[in-house]
Amino acid sequence: MKAIGIVGSPRKNGNVDTLVQTVLDGAAQAGYQTAKYSLNEMKYSGCQACEYCKSHERCRLEDDLTSLLQDIAEADAVVFGSPIYFFQFTGQFRLMEDRMYSLIDAGFKSRLKPGKKAV
C-alpha cells in the first residue's frame, strides 16, 4: 500500500508541511509506503490545454510533476495540504491541480482506481 503527501505551502517545515508529514507518519505506522512532494521545490509548468492527455492517458509535459501525477494515479491514499491565500489554495497548488486534468478521460470520467482515499 502506498500513501503520498502533497505540500502546497511555500513554507518549508511550516504548519501545512507538519500536518501532511504527521498524516504520512501515521500511514507509515499502519504499513503504508510513503512519499512527500513539496510543490514549492519542484519545477513545473501549467496545463497547456493541448488535450494530449485525452488520447494518450498522460500529460505531454515532462517536468517535475510527471512523477507526482503517476504517484497520484498509483497511490492508495493521497494527502493534500495547502494554506489558503486570498480565499483559495496557493498558486503552486492550483497549478498542480490544473495538471490533474490528465487524470480524467475525454468523457470526464476518472482514470483513478476506485476506492482511492484522499484527505
Order of alpha helices (4+ residues) and beta strands (2+ residues): beta-alpha-beta-alpha-alpha-beta-alpha-beta
